[in-house]
Amino acid sequence: MVVDDHPMWRDAVARDLGAAGFDVVATAGDGPQAVRRARAVRPDVLVLDLNLPGLPGAEVCRRLAGAPGTGAEQGPRVLVLSASGEQEDVLEAVKAGATGYLVKSASAEELAEAVRRTAGGDPVFTPGLAGLVLGEYRRLASGPPPGSGGGPEVPQLTERETEVLRLVAKGLTYRQIADRLVISHRTVQNHVQNTLGKLQLHSRVELVRYAIERGLDTE
């Protein structure tokens, strides 16, 4: 089953999967419709976009994939197919129960192979994202994040990095920060990645906690 709010993209994905030998039993264009139809047709694999009207893709995944603690019965395996490769989106999808995560720049052949592997229960990720997920779970298993212990030596951030960090701590999205500072979305991502590296942190959640501990969210 293919879920995406853009009709042309949704139809193209369904057509490509059909040409690759898959039986596409249903499609849906919003979150509530996806939940209803998936429960009715019970697909083996759900190819799911995250940015959906009505109900976010991560919540659709949580309701259908039987993620631990949700009370959902065992549902389809979920392969997220998203335009976003941002860390928080990937981790949210995995925590919601997704088996794999592919960005929309993947080819039709890569998508077909990912669906085959997802159907078999193999975790499938766009190159680079698997290490990100493993690193986050390793961090969660090892205890509190580095950089939050209040040690005496604080890495030197540039003025722009500090400015971006302050806005991240206030809850702004990367796109909102880009608009506020009149810079590109990609530049904001680069500043965040540089800051994470300097502070030896691994996720936006850790970054926000670091900034709040130092009062940057109130400046």
Buried (B, 14 or more C-beta within 10 A) or exposed (E): BBBBBEEEBBEBBBEBBEEBEBEBBBBBBBBEBBBEBBEEEEBBBBBBBBBBEBBBBBBBBBBBBBBEEBEBEEBBBBBBBBBBBBBEBBBBBBBBBBBBBBBBEBEBEBBBBBBBBBBEEEBBBBEEBBEBBEEBEEBEEEEEBBBEEEEEEEEEBEEBBBBBBBBBBBEBBBEBBBEEBEBEBEBBBBBBEBBBEBBEBBBBBBBBBBBEBBEBBEE
